[in-house]
Amino acid sequence: MSRQHLPNRRPSESCDVIFQGMEVQVSFGWTDDGRITEVFASTRKVGTQMDTMVRDASVLLSINLQYGATPSILQRSLTMTEMGEPEGFAGLIVRMIREREAEVRGDVAA
């Protein structure tokens, strides 16, 4: 499978989330059909280990999505608590992607 080429200009939206007590700004870019294919994330504390982790996780998620991995497959592959909640930053972002895509499709549950 080849990587999906993204147009130079595409819709996106940003939000702030709290992860392990730190504010993280997250931006999602999507295709015309509503699939999120790109994630950008950073903390307000550039150069910290947390900032590096969230930036790297967003790059890896973006590449996976562009090569065709679905958010559902990614979510099943990441560490979750016994209650099914994401333990890591990547899991949190994938859950947000699934919720956003469900909204676009008009699903009641992600």
C-alpha positions as CSV (number, residue, x, y, z in Angstrom):
1,M,0.0,0.0,0.0
2,S,1.3,3.5,-0.8
3,R,1.1,6.6,1.3
4,Q,-1.9,8.9,0.6
5,H,-0.7,12.2,-0.9
6,L,-2.3,15.1,1.0
7,P,-3.2,18.3,-0.8
8,N,-1.2,21.4,0.2
9,R,-4.3,23.0,1.6
10,R,-6.8,21.0,3.6
11,P,-9.4,21.6,6.4
12,S,-8.1,21.4,10.0
13,E,-9.2,22.1,13.5
14,S,-7.4,22.6,16.7
15,C,-8.2,22.0,20.4
16,D,-6.4,21.8,23.7
17,V,-6.4,18.7,25.8
18,I,-4.8,17.9,29.2
19,F,-2.5,14.9,29.3
20,Q,-0.7,13.9,32.5
21,G,-1.4,17.4,33.9
22,M,0.1,19.2,30.9
23,E,-1.8,21.2,28.3
24,V,-1.3,19.9,24.8
25,Q,-2.5,21.7,21.6
26,V,-3.7,19.2,19.0
27,S,-4.6,19.9,15.4
28,F,-6.3,17.5,13.1
29,G,-6.3,17.7,9.3
30,W,-8.8,15.8,7.2
31,T,-9.8,14.8,3.7
32,D,-12.9,15.9,1.9
33,D,-14.7,12.6,3.0
34,G,-14.1,13.5,6.6
35,R,-11.2,11.0,7.4
36,I,-8.6,12.5,9.6
37,T,-5.2,11.9,8.0
38,E,-2.9,14.1,9.9
39,V,-2.2,15.0,13.5
40,F,0.0,17.8,14.9
41,A,0.6,18.1,18.7
42,S,2.8,20.2,21.0
43,T,2.9,21.4,24.5
44,R,3.6,24.9,25.7
45,K,7.0,23.7,27.0
46,V,9.1,23.2,23.9
47,G,12.1,20.9,24.4
48,T,10.7,18.9,27.3
49,Q,10.4,15.1,27.1
50,M,6.6,15.4,27.1
51,D,6.8,17.8,24.1
52,T,9.0,15.4,22.2
53,M,6.7,12.5,23.0
54,V,3.5,14.2,21.9
55,R,5.2,15.5,18.7
56,D,6.6,12.1,17.8
57,A,3.3,10.3,18.6
58,S,1.4,12.7,16.3
59,V,3.9,12.1,13.4
60,L,3.6,8.3,13.8
61,L,-0.2,8.4,13.9
62,S,-0.2,10.7,10.8
63,I,2.0,8.3,8.8
64,N,-0.1,5.3,9.9
65,L,-3.3,7.0,8.9
66,Q,-1.9,8.1,5.5
67,Y,-0.8,4.5,4.8
68,G,-4.4,3.3,5.5
69,A,-4.4,2.2,9.1
70,T,-7.8,2.8,10.5
71,P,-8.4,4.5,13.9
72,S,-10.2,1.4,15.0
73,I,-7.1,-0.8,14.3
74,L,-4.8,1.7,15.9
75,Q,-7.0,1.9,19.0
76,R,-7.0,-1.9,19.4
77,S,-3.2,-1.9,19.2
78,L,-2.6,0.7,21.9
79,T,-2.4,0.3,25.7
80,M,-5.7,0.7,27.5
81,T,-6.8,0.5,31.1
82,E,-9.0,-2.3,32.4
83,M,-12.0,0.0,31.8
84,G,-11.0,0.5,28.1
85,E,-9.6,4.0,28.6
86,P,-6.4,5.0,26.8
87,E,-3.3,5.0,29.0
88,G,-1.0,6.9,26.6
89,F,-1.1,10.0,24.5
90,A,-1.5,8.1,21.2
91,G,-4.5,6.3,22.6
92,L,-6.1,9.6,23.7
93,I,-5.6,11.1,20.2
94,V,-6.9,8.0,18.4
95,R,-10.1,8.1,20.6
96,M,-10.5,11.7,19.7
97,I,-10.1,10.8,16.0
98,R,-12.8,8.1,16.2
99,E,-15.2,10.5,18.0
100,R,-14.6,13.2,15.4
101,E,-15.1,10.9,12.5
102,A,-18.3,9.4,14.1
103,E,-19.6,13.0,14.4
104,V,-19.0,13.6,10.7
105,R,-20.7,10.4,9.7
106,G,-23.6,11.1,12.1
107,D,-23.0,8.0,14.2
108,V,-24.4,7.9,17.8
109,A,-21.4,6.1,19.3
110,A,-17.7,5.9,18.2
